Amino acid sequence: MSRFLVFPPLDRSRTAAISLFTTLLLVWGSTHAFTSTCVAEPAGRTVDTTVADLNGSITSILPDDTIFWLSVPDWETTVDGLDNLPMLRLFASEEMKRFREQTEERSTSFLIDAYGVDYHTIDENISGEFIIAGLTTTQGEMSVTCFVQTPNEAAAGAFIDATATLLKQRGAEEESPDTPGTVQLELTIMDEQLVLGTLGSCAMLCGDAGVAANLVNRWQQHSSTVSNEASDTSPGENRRLVEQNEFAETISAFREAPPSLLRWYFDPIAYAVASEKASETDSDQPSDPVTNEEPFSNIPFPMRHGFPGLQAIAGRAWINPTTGDLESRTLIHAPTREEALEMFQFEPGSLEIPKWLSDEANVATLVRWNLGQMISNAEAVYDDVTDAPGAFEGTMEDLKNELNVDLLGGLFPVIGPELVIYSVNDTAQNNESTVVSIEIQDPAKNEKSVASMMYNLFVGDPEARRIRLPGKRYEMWQIKLIVDEDTTPFSKAGLTVADGRLWFCTHASTLQKMLLRRQASPLAETDVYRIFDQVVSKERAPESFGVSIARMDRDVKKTYEVLKSSGIRGLENVESIYATLLRSIFLREPTEDVSEDARNAGSRIADEIDFSVLPSYDFARQFLKNLAVISRNTETGWEIFAVVFDEDSASP
């Protein structure tokens, strides 16, 4: 759920208020969920790896404007490690064979025709490292390049020849190469270029002729430097990724014990700028280079409001040798947090799951936020996004004067730091619900004023329905949420004030049942939570601000069963986060700025794949384990540790 929610036409003040309010409730929840899923070594760990260790890797020639870097240090070790993970064992099972054959055929064909990547050819020829890098083109866009380490130069050449032959057999057309010694092809999908070449014993599959020429030139310079036993001190355009401070400070913070299955580095702002540039190119909008003299509005949005302070996201994943669990650590490097980036200030404190959170929760996240800090830095971003200077201040004033809803002076100051987000299955209503529960400070004093503001906000809304809750002091409001202005996945959401907290739920019926039932068994008293607590115990620190537990076997149950019985299109009538996500990928409406093939690709997949051959959910669930995540503040940003665990993962 990464999109902002928008609503049906109401009067301007109320619409703006609801948009702002639900954004605070939901976008913050989805933001934390996003960071939690970053497949992320205890605080105070020793550092055994330095960037110097990468000088023997093809990584050492990558330019410093590399947008992302994904490294498999040793292909065979990683493949063996991943093959032993529960999800991969499920996919490899005999029961999954019929479904696997469908998806493998499509994914294999796509990777070959779009990127020239053939898994089987790589698996037969690779000897060591495999790298995927997002590199910046001369137009400022991003192009993907794959590097395959082979035993020697002859093997690299044979790999290139075999790949070129395969692609030409599948319809790719050979072109005159821009760079001598390379093979240049036009691929069958999206009319993309592919340049094949060798860099010593490393095979290169590059999606841009200019990028390929630069890589070949850098390799030649690197080889000359190495043969002369001199250090590479080339300035300017020859600066390398491994010399970049952000890369060095993040990658060198990881130890390599146990050995990494995967390592990654990502420059989110460079990616956003490159994506914006590509979007302008696709829509045929002229875009001139930005200079310091140009007006603020001509600067790409990702470069405004202090966001460049978010310099890097880096991490690694490994197998715990004791438990066999997949573990990961991600560092978010933001040493300079100014302007809007100051919104992301989290408040360390107690991370005990509250007793009122029942065992019915499939996924539960507790994060301690600083709403006051967030709001104080949101105004400029809100005005920029809406392209209306003064919109934030004006909206706040209109709400206060016209609806008697004082968000800045009345609501936000009494919101506490504890934010709980969780999901539950409502079998009676056949839906999956997401609940957001926010602490109200000093509820005996402030609960009534918060409820009054909710009343003022919704009482005049023709789409809202007021529902009395027996035994509860305040009413619940049933409201309609619209996503993408075309679909209504949450047609009857609910919001209320109760038990010293502000509650929002994607389904009002679920929220009503939860608030009116007798006390259920607490999640914090279950066996799975006790194991979760042991798994993350060494990671708890004074700087920790968030934890999350996901019981994946329960969380995906509804979506899995609908996919098996009705396919992707069956999700059109399912109100859940997973269903909304899958619909947005496979069933979204076509837009004018994409090709006809791209418009129809998702719909084609939705219609062609036979989901009915999936094994029963009872079989699949034994492979679906639990996910634990814990996050903490660091001096230069944030750190996220994640582990996939089962009931046998607890320490002896």
C-alpha positions in Angstrom: 0.0 0.0 0.0 2.4 2.6 -1.2 0.0 5.1 -2.8 -1.7 8.0 -1.1 -5.4 7.5 -0.6 -7.8 9.8 -2.2 -11.5 10.3 -1.6 -14.7 11.1 -3.4 -15.6 14.7 -4.1 -16.4 16.5 -0.8 -16.1 20.1 0.2 -12.4 21.3 0.0 -11.7 21.5 3.7 -13.1 18.1 4.6 -11.4 16.4 1.7 -8.0 17.9 2.5 -8.4 17.0 6.1 -9.3 13.4 5.4 -6.4 13.1 3.0 -3.9 14.5 5.5 -5.3 12.5 8.4 -5.4 9.1 6.7 -2.0 9.8 5.2 -0.7 10.1 8.7 -2.4 6.9 9.7 -1.7 4.7 6.6 1.3 6.1 4.8 3.4 6.0 8.0 2.2 2.4 8.5 3.1 1.4 4.9 6.4 3.3 5.1 7.4 1.2 8.2 6.2 -1.9 6.5 8.4 -1.1 3.5 11.5 -0.6 5.7 10.6 -3.7 7.6 10.7 -5.9 4.5 14.2 -4.8 3.6 15.9 -8.2 3.9 18.4 -6.6 6.5 25.0 -8.3 13.1 24.4 -7.2 16.5 25.1 -3.7 17.9 28.7 -3.3 18.8 29.8 -5.9 16.2 33.4 -6.0 14.9 34.1 -4.9 11.4 36.0 -7.6 9.4 35.3 -6.3 5.9 36.7 -3.3 4.2 36.1 -1.9 0.7 39.6 -2.9 -0.1 38.4 -6.4 -0.2 36.4 -5.6 -3.3 39.5 -4.5 -5.4 39.7 -8.0 -6.8 36.0 -7.7 -7.9 34.6 -6.2 -11.1 33.0 -3.8 -8.6 36.3 -2.0 -8.4 35.8 -0.4 -11.9 32.2 0.7 -11.4 31.8 4.5 -11.6 30.9 6.5 -8.6 27.4 7.4 -10.0 26.3 3.8 -9.8 22.7 3.8 -8.7 22.4 0.3 -7.3 24.7 -2.7 -6.8 23.6 -6.2 -6.0 26.4 -8.7 -5.4 26.3 -12.5 -5.1 29.8 -13.1 -3.7 29.8 -16.8 -4.6 27.1 -18.1 -6.9 27.3 -21.7 -5.8 27.2 -21.0 -2.1 24.3 -18.6 -2.5 22.3 -21.1 -4.7 22.9 -23.9 -2.2 21.9 -21.7 0.7 18.7 -20.4 -0.9 17.7 -23.9 -2.1 17.5 -25.0 1.5 15.2 -22.2 2.6 11.5 -23.2 3.2 10.0 -21.0 0.5 12.4 -22.3 -2.1 11.8 -25.9 -1.0 8.1 -25.2 -1.4 8.6 -24.0 -5.0 10.8 -27.0 -5.8 8.3 -29.5 -4.4 6.6 -32.1 -6.5 3.2 -30.6 -5.5 4.3 -27.2 -6.9 5.6 -28.7 -10.2 2.7 -27.8 -12.5 2.6 -24.2 -11.3 6.4 -23.9 -11.3 6.6 -25.1 -14.9 4.3 -22.2 -16.0 6.1 -19.5 -14.1 9.6 -20.7 -14.9 8.8 -20.8 -18.6 7.5 -17.2 -18.6 10.2 -15.8 -16.3 13.0 -17.5 -18.2 11.7 -16.2 -21.5 11.3 -12.7 -20.2 14.8 -12.5 -18.6 16.4 -13.8 -21.8 14.5 -11.6 -24.2 14.6 -8.4 -22.1 18.0 -8.6 -20.5 19.9 -11.4 -22.2 20.1 -13.3 -18.8 19.7 -17.0 -19.1 19.9 -18.7 -15.7 21.0 -22.1 -17.0 23.9 -20.6 -19.1 25.1 -18.6 -16.1 24.8 -21.7 -13.8 26.9 -23.8 -16.2 29.7 -21.2 -16.7 29.9 -19.0 -13.6 32.8 -19.4 -11.2 32.4 -17.0 -8.3 30.7 -13.7 -8.3 27.5 -12.5 -10.0 26.7 -8.7 -10.0 23.7 -6.7 -11.2 24.4 -2.9 -11.3 22.2 0.0 -12.2 24.5 2.5 -14.0 23.8 6.0 -15.1 23.6 6.7 -18.9 24.8 9.9 -20.6 21.1 11.0 -20.6 20.9 10.7 -16.8 18.7 7.6 -16.9 19.5 4.2 -15.4 20.6 1.1 -17.4 21.0 -2.4 -15.9 24.3 -4.3 -16.4 25.0 -7.9 -15.3 28.5 -9.3 -14.7 29.3 -13.0 -14.6 32.6 -14.1 -13.3 34.0 -17.1 -15.2 37.2 -19.2 -14.7 39.2 -17.4 -17.3 39.1 -15.1 -20.4 38.4 -18.0 -22.7 35.4 -19.1 -20.7 34.1 -15.5 -20.6 34.3 -15.3 -24.3 32.6 -18.7 -24.7 29.8 -17.5 -22.4 29.3 -14.3 -24.5 29.2 -16.4 -27.8 26.7 -18.8 -26.4 24.4 -16.0 -25.1 24.6 -14.1 -28.4 23.7 -17.2 -30.3 20.7 -17.9 -28.1 19.4 -14.4 -28.4 19.7 -14.3 -32.2 17.9 -17.6 -32.3 15.1 -15.9 -30.3 14.8 -13.0 -32.8 17.4 -10.5 -31.5 19.0 -8.6 -34.4 22.8 -7.9 -34.4 24.0 -4.4 -34.9 27.3 -2.8 -35.7 28.9 -2.4 -32.3 29.8 1.0 -31.0 32.7 -0.5 -29.1 35.2 -2.8 -30.8 35.4 -6.3 -29.4 31.7 -6.3 -28.2 28.6 -7.8 -29.6 25.6 -5.4 -29.9 22.1 -6.6 -30.3 18.6 -5.2 -30.5 16.4 -7.3 -28.2 12.8 -8.4 -29.0 11.2 -6.9 -25.9 10.9 -3.1 -25.7 13.4 -2.7 -28.5 16.2 -2.4 -26.0 19.9 -2.6 -26.7 22.1 -5.2 -25.3 25.9 -5.1 -25.5 27.9 -8.3 -24.7 31.6 -8.2 -24.0 34.4 -9.5 -21.8 36.3 -7.7 -19.1 39.1 -10.1 -18.5 37.5 -13.3 -17.1 34.2 -11.5 -16.4 31.4 -11.5 -18.9 29.3 -8.3 -19.3 25.7 -8.0 -20.4 25.0 -4.2 -20.6 21.7 -2.5 -21.5 23.3 0.7 -23.0 26.0 1.2 -25.6 27.4 4.3 -23.9 27.6 2.6 -20.5 29.3 -0.4 -22.1 31.9 1.7 -23.8 32.6 3.4 -20.5 33.0 0.1 -18.7 35.3 -1.3 -21.4 37.5 1.9 -21.1 37.5 1.7 -17.3 38.5 -1.9 -17.5 41.4 -1.2 -19.8 42.6 1.6 -17.6 42.3 -0.6 -14.5 44.2 -3.5 -16.2 46.9 -1.1 -17.2 47.2 0.3 -13.7 47.3 -3.2 -12.2 50.0 -4.3 -14.6 52.1 -1.3 -13.8 51.6 -2.0 -10.0 50.5 1.6 -9.5 47.5 2.8 -7.5 44.5 4.1 -9.3 44.3 7.8 -8.5 42.5 8.9 -11.7 40.5 11.9 -10.7 37.2 13.3 -12.0 35.3 11.1 -14.4 37.2 8.0 -13.4 36.2 8.1 -9.8 35.0 4.7 -8.6 32.1 3.5 -6.6 34.4 1.9 -4.0 36.0 5.3 -3.4 32.6 6.9 -2.6 32.2 7.8 1.0 28.7 6.5 1.3 29.6 3.1 -0.2 32.7 2.8 2.0 30.9 3.8 5.2 28.0 1.4 4.7 29.6 -1.7 3.1 32.6 -1.7 5.4 30.2 -1.7 8.4 29.3 -5.3 7.7 31.3 -8.3 8.8 31.5 -11.3 6.6 30.9 -14.0 9.2 28.8 -15.9 8.4 29.6 -15.4 4.7 27.1 -13.3 2.8 24.6 -14.8 0.4 23.8 -11.3 -1.0 25.1 -7.8 -0.6 23.5 -4.6 -1.8 23.9 -0.9 -2.1 21.3 1.5 -3.4 21.3 5.3 -3.9 17.6 6.2 -3.5 17.8 9.8 -4.5 19.9 9.0 -7.7 17.3 6.4 -8.5 14.4 8.8 -8.1 16.1 11.4 -10.3 16.9 8.9 -13.0 13.3 7.6 -12.9 12.0 11.2 -13.2 14.4 11.7 -16.2 13.1 8.5 -17.8 9.5 9.5 -17.3 10.2 12.8 -19.0 11.8 11.0 -21.9 8.9 8.6 -22.2 6.4 11.5 -22.3 8.5 13.4 -24.9 8.8 16.4 -22.5 12.0 18.4 -23.1 14.3 18.4 -20.1 17.4 20.6 -19.9 20.2 20.0 -17.5 19.7 21.8 -14.1 22.1 24.5 -13.1 22.4 26.4 -9.9 20.8 29.5 -11.5 17.6 27.7 -12.5 14.4 28.2 -10.5 13.6 25.9 -7.6 10.7 24.3 -9.6 13.1 23.0 -12.2 15.1 21.0 -9.7 14.0 17.4 -9.7 11.7 16.8 -6.7 14.0 14.2 -5.1 16.7 16.9 -4.9 14.5 19.2 -2.9 13.5 19.6 0.7 16.6 18.0 2.2 16.0 14.5 0.7 19.5 14.3 -0.8 20.5 13.7 2.9 19.3 10.2 2.4 22.5 9.0 0.8 22.5 5.3 0.7 20.8 2.0 1.7 23.1 -0.9 2.0 22.9 -4.4 3.5 23.7 -8.1 3.4 21.9 -11.4 3.9 23.3 -14.6 5.3 22.3 -18.0 6.7 22.6 -18.4 10.5 24.9 -21.5 10.9 23.2 -22.5 14.2 19.6 -22.2 13.3 19.6 -22.3 9.5 17.5 -19.2 9.4 17.9 -16.5 6.8 19.0 -13.2 8.5 19.8 -9.8 7.1 20.9 -6.4 8.1 20.2 -3.1 6.3 21.8 0.3 7.0 20.0 3.4 5.9 22.7 6.1 5.7 21.4 9.6 6.2 24.2 11.5 8.1 22.7 14.9 7.3 19.0 15.2 8.1 17.6 18.6 7.2 14.2 20.0 6.2 11.7 17.3 5.3 14.1 14.5 6.1 13.8 15.5 9.8 10.3 14.0 9.6 11.8 10.6 10.0 12.9 11.0 13.6 11.8 8.1 15.7 11.5 8.0 19.5 13.3 5.1 21.2 11.5 3.5 24.1 9.5 0.5 25.2 8.8 -2.0 22.4 6.7 -4.4 24.4 3.7 -5.6 22.4 0.6 -4.4 24.3 -1.6 -6.9 26.2 -4.7 -5.8 24.3 -3.2 -7.0 21.0 -4.7 -10.5 20.5 -3.4 -13.7 19.1 -5.6 -13.1 16.1 -3.0 -10.7 14.7 -1.2 -12.1 11.6 1.3 -9.2 11.3 2.0 -6.8 14.2 4.3 -3.8 14.1 5.0 -1.4 16.9 6.9 1.7 16.0 7.6 4.8 18.1 7.2 7.9 16.0 7.5 11.7 16.6 4.4 13.2 15.1 5.3 16.7 16.2 8.6 16.5 14.4 6.9 15.1 11.3 4.3 17.8 11.1 6.7 20.6 11.7 8.6 19.6 8.5 5.7 18.5 6.3 4.4 21.9 5.2 6.9 22.6 2.4 6.6 19.1 1.0 2.8 19.2 1.1 2.8 22.5 -0.8 5.2 21.2 -3.3 3.3 18.0 -4.0 0.0 19.8 -4.4 1.8 22.5 -6.4 0.0 25.1 -4.3 2.2 27.4 -2.2 0.4 28.0 1.1 -1.9 25.0 0.7 -0.9 23.4 4.0 -1.4 26.5 6.1 -4.6 27.3 4.3 -6.0 23.9 4.8 -5.2 23.9 8.5 -6.9 27.3 8.9 -10.0 26.2 6.9 -10.4 23.1 9.1 -10.0 25.1 12.2 -12.4 28.0 11.2 -15.0 26.1 9.2 -15.1 22.7 10.8 -13.8 23.4 14.3 -11.1 20.8 13.7 -7.8 22.1 15.0 -5.2 19.5 13.9 -2.1 21.6 14.7 -3.2 22.9 18.1 -5.6 20.3 19.2 -5.1 16.8 17.8 -1.4 16.4 16.9 0.0 17.6 20.3 -2.0 14.9 22.2 -1.0 12.0 20.0 1.5 9.8 21.8 4.6 8.1 20.4 3.3 4.5 20.3 1.9 3.5 16.9 0.6 -0.1 16.5 -0.2 -1.6 13.0 -1.6 -5.1 12.6 -3.6 -7.3 10.4 -6.3 -9.8 11.1 -8.5 -12.2 9.2 -12.3 -11.8 9.5 -13.6 -15.2 8.3 -17.2 -14.2 8.8 -16.9 -11.2 6.5 -14.4 -13.0 4.2 -11.8 -10.3 4.3 -8.4 -9.3 5.6 -8.2 -6.2 7.7 -5.4 -3.8 8.6 -5.7 -1.9 11.9 -3.9 1.2 12.9 -4.0 2.1 16.6 -2.5 5.3 17.9 -1.8 6.2 21.5 -3.6 9.3 23.0 -1.6 11.0 25.7 -3.4 11.5 29.0 -6.6 10.0 27.6 -8.7 11.0 30.6 -8.1 14.6 29.7 -7.7 14.4 25.9 -9.9 11.5 24.6 -13.0 13.6 24.5 -11.5 16.4 22.4 -10.1 13.9 19.9 -13.5 12.2 19.5 -15.1 15.7 19.1 -12.7 16.5 16.3 -13.5 13.2 14.5 -17.3 14.1 14.9 -16.8 17.5 13.4 -14.7 16.1 10.6 -17.2 13.5 9.4 -20.7 14.6 10.5 -21.3 16.5 7.3 -19.8 13.9 5.0 -22.5 12.2 2.9 -20.3 9.2 2.4 -19.8 8.7 6.2 -22.0 6.6 8.4 -22.2 7.1 12.2 -22.4 3.8 14.2 -23.1 3.5 17.9 -21.0 1.0 19.7 -22.8 -0.6 22.8 -20.8 0.1 26.0 -18.5 2.5 24.2 -18.5 6.2 24.9 -17.9 7.4 21.3 -19.3 6.5 18.0 -17.5 4.8 15.1 -17.4 6.4 11.7 -17.8 4.2 8.6 -16.1 5.9 5.6 -15.2 5.0 2.0 -11.6 5.0 0.8 -10.8 5.2 -2.9 -7.4 4.2 -4.4 -6.3 5.4 -7.8 -9.7 7.2 -8.3 -11.1 4.0 -10.0 -11.3 1.3 -7.4 -12.8 1.0 -3.9 -10.9 -1.8 -2.2 -12.0 -0.4 1.2 -15.5 0.6 0.8 -16.5 0.5 4.5 -13.5 1.5 6.5 -13.9 2.4 10.2 -12.5 5.1 12.6 -13.2 5.7 16.2 -11.8 6.7 19.6 -11.8 4.1 22.3 -9.8 2.8 25.3 -7.4 5.8 25.2 -6.5 5.3 21.5 -7.4 6.5 18.1 -8.3 3.5 15.9 -8.5 3.1 12.1 -9.4 -0.1 10.3 -9.8 -0.9 6.6 -13.1 -2.7 7.6 -15.5 -1.1 10.0 -17.2 -4.5 10.8 -13.9 -5.9 11.9 -13.1 -2.9 14.1 -16.5 -3.1 15.7 -16.1 -6.8 16.6 -12.6 -6.2 18.0 -13.7 -3.3 20.3 -16.9 -5.1 21.5 -15.6 -8.6 22.2 -14.3 -9.9 25.5 -10.6 -10.1 26.1 -8.9 -12.6 23.8 -5.7 -14.4 24.3 -2.8 -11.8 24.0 -0.3 -12.2 21.2 2.5 -11.5 23.8 1.6 -14.7 25.7 1.9 -17.1 22.7 4.7 -19.5 22.0 5.5 -17.8 18.6 5.9 -14.5 20.3 8.2 -15.9 23.0 10.4 -17.4 20.3 10.3 -14.0 18.4 11.4 -12.3 21.6 14.4 -14.7 21.9 15.3 -14.2 18.2 15.5 -10.4 18.5 16.8 -10.2 22.1 20.4 -9.6 21.1 19.3 -6.8 18.8 17.4 -4.8 21.4 19.2 -1.6 22.3 18.4 1.7 23.9 18.2 3.2 20.4 15.6 0.7 19.2 12.3 2.3 18.0 10.4 -0.5 16.2 9.6 -4.2 16.1 7.5 -6.3 13.8 6.4 -9.9 13.8 4.8 -11.5 10.7 3.2 -15.0 10.8 3.3 -15.5 7.1 1.4 -18.8 7.1 -1.7 -16.9 8.4 -1.1 -13.6 6.7 -1.3 -14.8 3.1 -4.0 -17.4 3.6 -6.9 -15.5 2.2 -5.0 -14.2 -0.9 -3.5 -17.7 -1.6 -6.9 -19.4 -1.5 -8.5 -16.9 -3.7 -5.7 -17.1 -6.2 -6.0 -20.9 -6.3 -9.8 -20.8 -6.8 -10.2 -17.8 -9.0 -6.9 -16.5 -10.2 -5.7 -12.9 -10.2 -9.1 -11.6 -11.4 -10.7 -13.2 -8.4 -8.9 -10.6 -6.3 -11.1 -7.9 -7.8 -13.7 -8.6 -5.2 -11.3 -9.1 -2.3 -10.7 -6.2 0.2 -7.1 -6.7 1.4 -3.7 -5.1 1.1 -2.3 -8.1 -0.8 -5.2 -8.1 -3.2 -4.8 -4.4 -3.8 -1.1 -4.7 -4.5 -1.6 -7.6 -6.9 -4.4 -5.8 -8.7 -2.2 -2.7 -9.1 0.5 -4.9 -10.7 -1.5 -7.1 -13.0 -4.9 -5.4 -13.6 -4.2 -1.7 -13.6 -5.7 0.5 -16.3 -3.4 1.3 -19.3 -1.9 4.7 -19.5 -0.8 6.7 -22.6 2.9 6.9 -21.8 3.6 3.2 -22.1 3.8 0.9 -25.1 1.0 -1.4 -26.1 3.0 -4.5 -25.0 3.7 -3.0 -21.6 0.0 -2.1 -21.2 -1.1 -5.7 -21.8 1.7 -7.6 -20.2 0.2 -7.8 -16.7 -3.3 -8.6 -17.9 -1.9 -11.3 -20.2 0.0 -12.9 -17.3 -3.2 -12.7 -15.2 -5.2 -14.6 -17.8 -2.5 -17.1 -18.9 -1.3 -18.5 -15.6 -3.5 -21.3 -14.2 -3.4 -20.7 -10.5 -5.8 -23.6 -9.8 -2.8 -26.0 -10.0 -1.3 -24.5 -6.9 -1.1 -27.1 -4.1 -3.5 -26.9 -1.2 -3.0 -24.2 1.3 -2.6 -26.8 4.1 0.4 -28.2 2.2 1.9 -24.7 1.4 1.5 -23.3 4.9 4.1 -25.7 6.4 6.8 -23.9 4.3 5.6 -20.4 5.3 7.5 -19.3 8.4 7.6 -16.2 10.6 9.4 -12.9 10.0 11.0 -10.8 12.8 12.2 -7.3 12.3 13.7 -4.8 14.7 14.8 -1.2 13.9 17.0 1.2 15.7 18.5 4.7 15.3 22.2 5.1 14.6 24.4 8.2 14.5 24.1 8.3 10.7 20.6 7.0 10.1 18.8 3.8 10.9 19.6 0.1 11.0 17.1 -2.8 10.4 17.7 -6.4 11.3 15.4 -9.1 10.0 15.2 -12.9 10.4 12.9 -15.6 9.0 12.3 -18.0 11.8 10.2 -21.0 12.8 9.2 -22.5 16.1 12.5 -24.4 16.3 14.6 -21.2 16.0 14.9 -20.5 19.7 18.3 -20.7 21.3 18.8 -23.9 23.4 
